Amino acid sequence: MDYEWVNFDQGKTIEQKGTEGGKVIRDEENTWGARISLEGKGDIAPFSITLGIYGLMFHTKFISTLEQGQECFNLYKQKIEAVLIHYEVAKEKRDESWNKRHDELVEEILQV
């Protein structure tokens, strides 16, 4: 499968107020069910990333620099894709080892 990332809402959210009170710098959606946003000058931190895998999780990370934010943004995209790929396994084949790996993949996202 092709896990394509596209600008969320055709880029209309860029420069708009984000969920953390700052201006959105990057906002991308994965065509298979995830979104990640980077914003600057928020209420709590200089930069923040919010991400979600639809129907599974939502997470926010606070960051000090734009460079770190861009690096984390790109790393989150890779980690999210790993989770989405994991869901390609048919439901009837998802056993205990599938669940264990699922939890590990989600934990990897939280550790970025």
matplotlib code that plots the C-alpha trace (Angstrom):
import matplotlib.pyplot as plt

x = [0.0, 1.0, 1.0, 0.8, 1.1, -0.8, -1.3, -4.3, -7.3, -5.2, -2.9, -5.7, -4.7, -1.1, -0.7, -4.0, -4.4, -3.6, -4.8, -2.0, -2.8, 0.1, 0.3, 0.3, 3.6, 3.0, -0.2, -0.2, -2.7, -1.9, -4.4, -4.7, -5.9, -3.6, -2.7, 0.2, 0.6, 3.5, 2.8, 4.9, 4.5, 1.9, 0.4, 2.7, 5.9, 7.7, 6.7, 4.4, 3.4, 0.0, -0.7, -3.4, -4.1, -7.8, -9.7, -6.6, -4.6, -4.0, -0.7, 1.0, 4.7, 6.2, 9.5, 12.0, 13.3, 11.9, 14.8, 13.9, 10.2, 10.9, 13.0, 10.3, 7.6, 9.4, 10.2, 6.6, 5.5, 7.7, 6.4, 2.8, 3.3, 4.7, 1.4, -0.7, 1.2, 0.7, -3.0, -2.8, -3.0, -6.5, -8.5, -8.9, -5.1, -4.4, -3.1, -1.3, 2.0, 0.2, -1.2, 2.3, 3.9, 1.0, 1.7, 5.4, 4.7, 2.4, 5.0, 7.6, 5.5, 5.1, 8.9, 9.8]
y = [0.0, 3.6, 5.6, 9.0, 12.2, 15.2, 18.8, 18.7, 20.5, 21.4, 23.6, 25.9, 25.4, 26.8, 30.0, 29.4, 29.0, 25.4, 23.3, 24.5, 28.2, 28.8, 29.2, 26.1, 25.6, 22.1, 20.1, 16.8, 13.9, 10.3, 9.0, 5.8, 7.5, 9.8, 13.5, 15.4, 19.1, 21.4, 24.8, 27.6, 30.2, 28.2, 28.8, 26.3, 25.9, 27.6, 24.6, 21.7, 18.7, 17.1, 13.8, 11.4, 8.0, 8.0, 5.8, 4.8, 7.7, 11.4, 12.8, 16.1, 16.8, 20.2, 21.3, 24.1, 24.7, 24.6, 22.3, 19.8, 20.2, 19.4, 16.4, 15.0, 15.7, 13.5, 10.8, 10.7, 10.2, 7.1, 5.8, 6.4, 4.5, 1.5, 1.4, 1.7, -1.0, -3.2, -2.8, -4.5, -7.8, -9.2, -8.9, -12.7, -13.1, -10.6, -12.8, -12.1, -11.5, -9.0, -7.2, -7.1, -5.6, -3.1, -1.9, -1.6, 0.5, 2.8, 3.1, 4.0, 7.0, 8.1, 7.9, 10.3]
z = [0.0, -0.6, 2.6, 1.1, 3.2, 1.9, 3.1, 5.5, 4.0, 1.0, 3.2, 4.4, 8.0, 7.5, 9.5, 11.2, 15.0, 16.1, 19.0, 21.2, 20.6, 18.1, 14.4, 12.3, 10.4, 8.9, 8.9, 7.0, 6.8, 5.9, 3.4, 5.5, 8.6, 10.5, 11.0, 12.3, 12.9, 13.9, 15.3, 16.7, 19.5, 21.3, 24.8, 26.6, 24.5, 21.6, 19.4, 19.6, 17.5, 17.8, 16.1, 15.8, 14.4, 13.7, 16.1, 18.0, 19.7, 20.1, 21.4, 21.9, 22.2, 23.3, 21.7, 22.2, 18.6, 15.1, 14.0, 16.6, 15.7, 12.0, 12.9, 15.3, 12.7, 10.1, 12.7, 13.8, 10.2, 10.0, 13.3, 12.3, 9.1, 11.0, 13.0, 9.9, 8.1, 11.2, 10.8, 7.3, 9.1, 8.9, 12.2, 12.4, 12.3, 15.1, 17.9, 21.1, 19.3, 17.0, 20.1, 21.8, 18.6, 18.4, 21.9, 21.2, 18.0, 19.9, 22.7, 20.2, 19.1, 22.7, 23.2, 20.3]

ax = plt.figure().add_subplot(projection="3d")
ax.plot(x, y, z, "-o")
ax.set_aspect("equal")
plt.show()
